């Protein structure tokens, strides 16, 4: 086989034949991703713009430079006589001095900022500060500065208060924080099977102050998980919050969290009993929620309702083990229809192979070795004299659906140049439903990682 190098992955879905020259049909994206797409307004789409590490590094740079300028202003005030004569100046000084705890990298270097933001938990705390800490803290700082503005301007040796730096800071709405940052953590947690305890002990990184997640963070993540319909992870984080509160003397908070956990478990069981463990119809309008496969109220598991729901789940799993070409041989199955009472293609794609996706992300091999026995590599030149001098190096990874890997498609220098030019300009990539371009309707996948999208296609 060809050695791994710079490559392009080609994914072709729905092979209708495996020999050379036979017709290859591409499935419509609307059918393939019917269960993953949701209609979004322009406002909702804009919430997912800043999604790359480079974007977070720039936000982090803004923050660190802003804190640095405020502390410099504070230091100059401290050396003046104004500090000892005016009580409001003293209050402002103390408030600015507390910002020292947020200085994490002294050297101003975007590359170091980018490396620093490479740990998900640091990104989480950065966005938490930008959405929950800085708006309130700077409001207090600006109100206090307003009361001493005249005094500080007339003080010798003190530069102008860095008001422009605060105004230029890109404050973020809370909704964006929940959808983007916490959603990313929940995705990583689910697909890599990482527990709340592992995140707490630094599996996803820690801040310069050895900070990971505390009680308030656990409650915040649990609340966001509920809004996103991830009822299983909501319960996991509430359970972990109670563990963190074991040594706490705050009995009121303990009682409040336990009540929240009890309510979440009841809502979880009620959802399964009314909506089921799976949704066979799956459409972009449906808001199917993720749950455990069992109930917290064990007495309900003996009821006919739950047994019927669990039977549907087992049916879905059995159909999910079939290859596409085998699925189409079943009575009533086509790319656009399915028998009543049986899972749709969307349900199979979304819920049925979820565990397979998770296993793939965790590095497990789920593909039977027999499917790779006839695979080979080839030099593709299309009988073109130019290509014969430098043919495409194609490695076939799968026959049905067809997946090919092009090696050395670009020089490393070209890749480096593309990455460099894109740094700081990255945006979330929407997967547009091509069938709807005529109606100018845009829909975006809720799965944010390229790996997961690739697994869905393949």
C-alpha positions in Angstrom: 0.0 0.0 0.0 1.1 3.6 -0.5 2.8 5.4 2.3 0.7 8.0 4.1 1.4 11.5 3.1 -0.4 14.7 2.3 -3.7 13.5 1.0 -7.3 14.2 0.0 -10.2 11.9 1.0 -12.8 11.2 -1.6 -16.1 9.9 -0.4 -18.7 8.6 -2.9 -21.9 7.3 -1.5 -24.3 4.8 -3.0 -22.2 2.7 -5.4 -24.5 0.8 -7.8 -21.8 -1.6 -9.0 -18.2 -2.3 -8.2 -16.5 -2.8 -11.5 -14.6 -0.1 -13.5 -16.7 1.9 -15.9 -20.0 1.1 -14.1 -22.2 4.0 -13.1 -21.6 5.7 -9.8 -24.6 7.5 -8.3 -24.2 10.2 -5.7 -26.9 10.4 -3.0 -28.5 13.8 -2.6 -27.2 15.5 0.6 -30.8 16.2 1.6 -31.4 12.4 1.8 -28.1 11.6 3.3 -28.1 14.2 6.0 -31.9 14.6 6.4 -31.7 13.8 10.2 -28.7 16.1 10.9 -29.9 19.4 9.5 -31.8 22.1 11.1 -33.2 25.3 9.7 -31.4 28.3 11.1 -32.0 32.0 10.9 -29.2 34.3 9.9 -28.9 35.3 13.6 -28.5 31.7 14.7 -26.0 31.0 12.0 -23.8 33.9 13.1 -23.6 32.4 16.6 -21.3 29.7 15.1 -18.9 31.9 13.3 -15.9 31.9 15.6 -15.1 28.2 15.9 -11.4 27.8 15.2 -8.5 27.8 17.6 -7.1 30.8 15.7 -10.2 32.8 16.4 -10.0 31.9 20.1 -6.4 32.9 20.2 -7.2 36.3 18.9 -9.9 36.7 21.5 -7.4 35.6 24.1 -4.9 38.1 22.8 -7.5 40.9 23.1 -8.1 39.8 26.7 -4.5 39.6 27.8 -3.5 43.0 26.3 -6.6 44.6 27.8 -5.7 43.3 31.3 -2.1 44.3 30.8 -3.0 48.0 29.9 -5.4 48.2 32.8 -2.8 46.9 35.2 -0.2 49.4 33.8 -2.7 52.2 34.5 -3.2 50.9 38.0 0.5 50.8 38.6 0.9 54.4 37.6 -1.9 55.4 39.9 -0.3 53.6 42.8 2.9 55.6 42.4 1.0 59.0 42.5 -0.3 61.0 45.4 -3.8 60.6 44.1 -3.8 57.0 45.4 -3.5 58.0 49.0 -5.9 60.9 48.8 -9.0 59.6 47.1 -11.0 56.7 48.4 -12.7 56.0 45.0 -9.2 55.8 43.3 -8.2 53.3 46.0 -11.3 51.2 45.2 -10.5 51.3 41.5 -6.9 50.3 42.2 -8.0 47.3 44.2 -10.4 46.2 41.5 -7.7 46.5 38.8 -5.2 44.7 40.9 -7.5 41.7 41.1 -7.1 41.3 37.4 -3.6 40.0 38.0 -5.1 36.4 38.4 -6.2 36.4 34.8 -2.7 37.2 33.4 -1.6 33.8 32.0 1.0 34.6 29.3 3.2 37.6 29.7 4.8 37.5 26.3 2.6 38.8 23.5 2.9 36.1 20.8 -0.1 34.9 18.8 1.6 31.6 18.2 1.8 31.0 21.9 -1.7 32.2 22.4 -2.8 29.6 19.7 -0.9 26.8 21.5 -2.4 27.9 24.8 -6.0 27.6 23.3 -5.3 24.1 22.1 -6.7 22.7 25.3 -10.6 22.7 25.2 -10.9 23.6 28.9 -8.9 26.7 28.4 -11.2 27.7 25.6 -14.1 27.1 27.9 -12.8 29.4 30.6 -11.8 32.1 28.1 -15.4 32.2 26.7 -16.8 31.9 30.2 -14.8 35.1 31.2 -15.9 36.8 28.0 -19.6 36.1 28.5 -20.1 36.0 32.3 -17.2 37.7 34.0 -16.0 40.6 31.9 -19.3 42.2 31.1 -20.1 42.6 34.8 -16.6 43.4 36.0 -15.9 46.1 33.4 -19.3 47.6 34.0 -18.2 48.1 37.6 -14.8 49.3 36.6 -16.2 51.9 34.2 -18.7 53.2 36.7 -15.9 53.7 39.3 -13.6 55.3 36.7 -16.3 57.7 35.8 -16.3 59.0 39.3 -12.5 59.6 39.4 -12.0 60.5 35.7 -11.2 64.1 36.3 -8.8 63.4 39.1 -6.8 60.8 37.1 -6.5 63.0 34.0 -5.0 65.8 36.1 -2.5 63.4 37.8 1.0 63.7 36.5 2.8 60.6 35.3 -0.5 58.7 34.6 -1.4 57.8 31.1 -4.9 58.0 29.8 -7.3 55.3 31.0 -7.5 52.5 28.3 -11.2 53.1 27.6 -10.7 52.3 23.9 -9.3 48.8 24.7 -12.4 47.9 26.7 -14.7 49.2 24.0 -12.9 47.2 21.4 -13.1 44.0 23.3 -15.4 41.5 21.4 -17.9 40.7 24.2 -19.9 37.6 23.3 -23.5 36.8 24.0 -24.3 34.0 26.5 -26.3 32.0 23.9 -23.2 31.8 21.7 -21.1 30.6 24.6 -23.6 27.8 25.4 -24.0 26.7 21.8 -20.4 26.8 20.7 -18.1 26.2 23.6 -20.0 23.9 25.9 -21.5 22.1 22.8 -17.9 21.4 21.7 -17.0 20.0 25.2 -20.1 17.8 25.2 -19.3 16.5 21.7 -15.8 15.6 22.7 -17.1 14.0 25.9 -19.6 11.8 24.0 -17.5 10.8 21.0 -14.4 10.0 23.1 -16.3 8.5 26.0 -14.7 10.9 28.6 -16.3 11.1 32.0 -17.0 14.3 34.0 -14.4 13.1 36.5 -11.8 12.8 33.8 -12.5 16.4 32.6 -12.3 17.6 36.2 -8.8 15.9 36.6 -7.5 17.5 33.4 -8.2 15.1 30.5 -9.2 18.1 28.3 -6.4 20.4 29.8 -6.3 22.9 32.6 -5.6 26.6 33.0 -2.3 28.2 34.2 -3.9 28.2 37.6 -4.6 24.4 37.4 -8.3 25.1 37.0 -10.6 22.7 35.2 -14.3 22.5 36.2 -15.8 23.3 39.5 -19.4 23.0 40.9 -20.7 26.1 39.0 -19.1 24.9 35.8 -20.8 21.5 36.2 -24.1 23.2 36.7 -23.6 25.5 33.7 -22.6 22.6 31.4 -25.6 20.5 32.7 -28.0 23.4 31.9 -26.6 23.7 28.4 -26.8 20.0 27.9 -30.5 20.2 28.8 -31.1 23.0 26.2 -29.3 20.9 23.6 -31.5 17.9 24.2 -28.7 15.8 25.6 -30.6 14.5 28.6 -28.0 11.8 29.4 -25.1 14.2 29.7 -27.3 16.6 31.7 -27.8 13.9 34.3 -24.1 13.0 34.3 -23.1 16.6 35.0 -25.7 17.1 37.7 -24.6 13.8 39.4 -21.0 15.0 39.2 -21.9 18.4 40.7 -23.3 16.5 43.7 -20.0 14.6 44.1 -18.2 17.9 44.1 -20.5 19.2 46.8 -19.9 16.3 49.1 -17.4 18.2 51.3 -19.3 21.5 51.0 -21.2 22.9 54.0 -23.6 24.7 51.7 -26.7 22.5 52.5 -29.0 24.9 50.6 -27.0 24.4 47.3 -26.8 20.6 47.9 -30.6 20.4 48.3 -31.1 22.5 45.2 -28.8 20.4 43.0 -30.3 17.1 44.2 -33.8 18.5 43.4 -32.6 19.4 39.9 -31.1 15.9 39.4 -34.4 14.3 40.5 -36.4 16.5 38.1 -33.9 15.7 35.3 -34.2 11.9 35.9 -38.0 12.2 35.9 -38.0 14.2 32.6 -35.6 11.6 31.1 -38.0 8.7 31.9 -41.0 10.6 30.9 -39.4 11.4 27.5 -38.6 7.8 26.8 -42.1 6.6 27.8 -43.8 9.2 25.6 -41.4 9.6 22.7 -39.4 6.4 22.8 -35.8 5.4 22.7 -35.6 6.1 18.9 -37.4 8.2 16.4 -38.1 6.1 13.2 -39.3 9.1 11.2 -36.4 11.5 11.9 -36.8 14.8 10.0 -35.2 18.1 10.2 -38.2 19.4 12.2 -37.9 16.7 14.8 -35.9 17.5 17.9 -34.9 14.1 19.1 -33.1 14.0 22.4 -30.3 11.7 23.6 -31.1 9.5 26.6 -29.9 6.4 28.4 -31.4 3.1 27.2 -32.7 2.3 30.7 -35.0 4.1 33.0 -34.2 5.5 36.5 -37.6 4.3 37.7 -37.0 0.6 37.4 -40.7 -0.2 38.0 -41.6 1.4 34.7 -39.3 -1.0 32.8 -41.8 -3.9 33.3 -44.6 -2.0 31.6 -45.8 -2.8 28.1 -45.1 0.8 26.9 -41.4 0.6 27.8 -41.0 -2.9 26.4 -42.5 -1.7 23.1 -40.1 1.2 23.1 -37.1 -1.0 23.8 -38.2 -3.4 21.0 -38.1 -0.5 18.6 -34.6 0.3 19.7 -33.4 -3.3 19.2 -35.0 -3.3 15.7 -33.1 -0.1 14.8 -29.8 -1.6 16.0 -30.4 -4.7 13.9 -31.0 -2.6 10.8 -28.1 -0.4 11.5 -25.7 -3.4 11.1 -26.7 -3.8 7.4 -24.7 -2.3 4.6 -26.5 0.1 2.3 -26.7 -2.3 -0.6 -28.2 -4.9 1.7 -30.7 -2.4 3.1 -32.0 -1.6 -0.3 -32.8 -5.3 -1.0 -35.4 -5.3 1.8 -39.0 -4.8 0.8 -40.1 -1.2 0.8 -36.6 0.4 1.2 -35.5 3.1 -1.3 -33.3 6.2 -0.7 -36.5 8.2 -0.2 -39.0 5.7 1.5 -39.2 3.0 4.0 -41.9 0.6 5.4 -44.3 1.9 8.1 -43.2 0.8 11.5 -39.5 0.4 10.5 -36.6 2.8 10.9 -35.9 5.4 8.2 -32.5 5.8 6.6 -32.2 9.0 8.7 -32.9 7.1 11.9 -30.2 4.6 11.0 -27.7 7.3 10.2 -28.4 9.3 13.3 -29.2 7.0 16.2 -28.4 3.5 14.8 -24.7 4.0 14.2 -24.0 6.4 17.0 -22.1 3.8 19.0 -20.1 3.0 15.9 -19.1 6.7 15.4 -18.1 6.8 19.1 -16.0 3.7 18.7 -14.3 5.1 15.6 -13.4 8.3 17.3 -11.9 6.3 20.2 -9.6 4.5 17.8 -11.4 1.2 17.7 -11.5 -0.9 14.5 -15.1 -1.7 13.7 -14.7 -2.5 10.0 -14.6 -6.3 9.2 -11.2 -7.3 7.8 -13.0 -9.3 5.0 -14.1 -6.0 3.4 -10.5 -4.9 2.9 -9.3 -8.2 1.3 -9.8 -7.0 -2.3 -8.7 -3.4 -1.9 -5.6 -2.1 -3.7 -3.7 1.0 -4.8 -3.4 2.5 -8.3 -1.6 5.1 -10.3 -4.3 7.1 -12.1 -3.2 8.9 -15.4 -6.4 8.7 -17.5 -4.1 8.0 -20.5 -3.0 11.6 -20.3 0.7 12.1 -21.2 1.0 14.8 -18.6 -0.5 12.7 -15.8 1.7 9.7 -16.8 4.7 11.8 -15.7 3.0 12.4 -12.3 0.0 10.2 -11.9 -2.5 10.5 -9.0 -1.7 8.1 -6.3 -5.1 6.6 -5.3 -5.6 4.2 -2.4 -9.0 2.5 -2.3 -10.3 2.4 1.3 -13.8 1.0 0.7 -15.7 -0.3 -2.3 -19.3 0.2 -1.1 -19.7 3.0 -0.2 -16.7 4.0 -2.3 -13.9 5.8 -0.3 -10.7 6.7 -2.0 -7.6 8.4 -0.6 -5.4 10.6 -2.9 -1.8 10.8 -1.6 0.6 13.7 -2.2 -2.1 15.8 -3.8 -0.4 19.0 -2.7 3.2 19.8 -1.8 3.9 20.4 1.9 4.9 24.0 1.1 1.5 24.6 -0.5 -0.3 23.2 2.5 1.8 25.4 4.9 1.0 28.5 2.8 -2.8 27.7 2.8 -2.7 27.2 6.6 -0.8 30.4 7.1 -3.1 32.5 5.0 -6.2 31.1 6.8 -4.9 31.6 10.3 -7.2 33.9 12.2 -9.8 33.8 9.5 -11.4 30.4 10.1 -15.2 30.1 10.2 -17.6 27.2 10.9 -18.1 25.3 7.6 -21.8 24.9 6.8 -23.0 21.8 4.9 -25.6 23.3 2.5 -28.4 21.1 1.4 -27.9 21.3 -2.4 -31.4 20.3 -3.2 -32.6 23.5 -1.6 -30.3 26.0 -3.3 -33.0 27.0 -5.7 -35.2 28.1 -2.8 -32.3 29.8 -1.1 -32.8 27.9 2.1 -29.7 27.1 4.1 -29.4 24.3 6.6 -26.4 23.4 8.8 -25.3 20.2 10.5 -25.4 20.1 14.3 -22.3 17.9 14.2 -19.4 20.3 14.3 -16.3 18.1 13.8 -15.0 17.1 10.3 -14.2 13.6 11.7 -17.9 13.0 12.6 -19.1 14.4 9.3 -16.7 12.1 7.5 -18.0 9.1 9.5 -21.6 10.0 8.7 -20.7 10.1 5.0 -18.6 6.9 5.0 
